[in-house]
Amino acid sequence: RIVARIDDNNYAVLLSERTVEQVESISQNVLTELRKPFGADNDILLPNPCVGSALYPGDGKDINTLMRHAGMGIYSARQQNGNGHAPQTGPENPSNAVPTRD
């Protein structure tokens, strides 16, 4: 596994040779860990994370397309329930029509 910081609060995890079910399970495990309260000096933070996923080659064959689809998963999760994981099912999915950041 490779973890990379994309920007201030976005990270990418690169996994190889995974099924949709494995990605869903891994995403739920990541969310479980990220949702745990933490803090210091009597301040407690309650994280509200979202995870987006994209699978090669169904969601794209290049890094930019894969990252865009993972970002759309995050957007969908935030729109549906405010946090969690909304897996994408490929570029033909009509719910993938999400505004992009320019």
N, C-alpha and C positions, 0 to 999 in steps of 0.2 A: 504494500500500500504506500502511496505517496500522498502527502498532504501539503497543499500550497496555499499561501495567503494571496487572494486575488485583489482585495482592496481593504478598506478599514474594517469591515465586519463580514466579509465574504471569504469563504475558503473552498477549495476544491479537493476532493479525495479521488484519486485515480485507482480504480480496481480493475484487475484483468480477469477475463474469462468468468463472468458472473451471469447468472440467470436473473430474470425479472424478480422472481421470488427471493433470491439471495439479496438483491439490491434493496428490496422492500424490507427484509429482515434487518439488514445492516443499517438502513435509514432509521428504522424504529429504535434500534439499539443506540445509535448516535443521539437521537432525540431524547431518549430516556436519560442519558447521561447529561446532555446539555440543559435539560429542564430542572436539574437538581439545584435547589437554592444554594447560594454561596455568599460570602461577605467577609467583611473585616471591620473592626472597631464598631461593633453593634449595628452596622448597616447590613441589611440582607437584600440581595438582588434575586429576583425571580425571573429568570430568562424566559423568553417566549420565542424559541427558535423555529425556523422553517427549513426544510430540506427539499431540494429539487434534484431530480436524477435524469440522466440521459444515457441511453445505451447505444453503443456502436454496433452495427451500422444503421439500425432502425431509426434512430433519432438524428443521425447525421454521420457524415464520413470525414469531417474535419473538425478541429478543435473549436473554431468559432461557432459552428452550427450546434455542436454538442453543448457548449457553454450557454448558448442562447436558449436551447430547449431545457436545460437544467434551471436556468433563470425563470423560464415560464412556469416550471413546476413550483418554484418558490412563490411566484406571483399567484398561482392558482391556490396554493395552500393558504396564503394570507387572505385571499378573497373568500374562500370557502369556510374557514373556521379560525382564522387568525394565527394559526400555528400548525405545525405538523408536516406531513409529507403528501404531496399530490403528484404521483408518478405520471409521467408522460407516456403516451403509447405510440409515438411516432409523428412525423410531420403531417400526416393526413388527419390527425385529430383536430376537429374544429375548435376545441377549447384552447388550442395552441395559438389562436389568433389574439395575441396579447400585445399591447403597445410596447415598443422597444425604446430604450434610452438612447438619445442621440448626443 
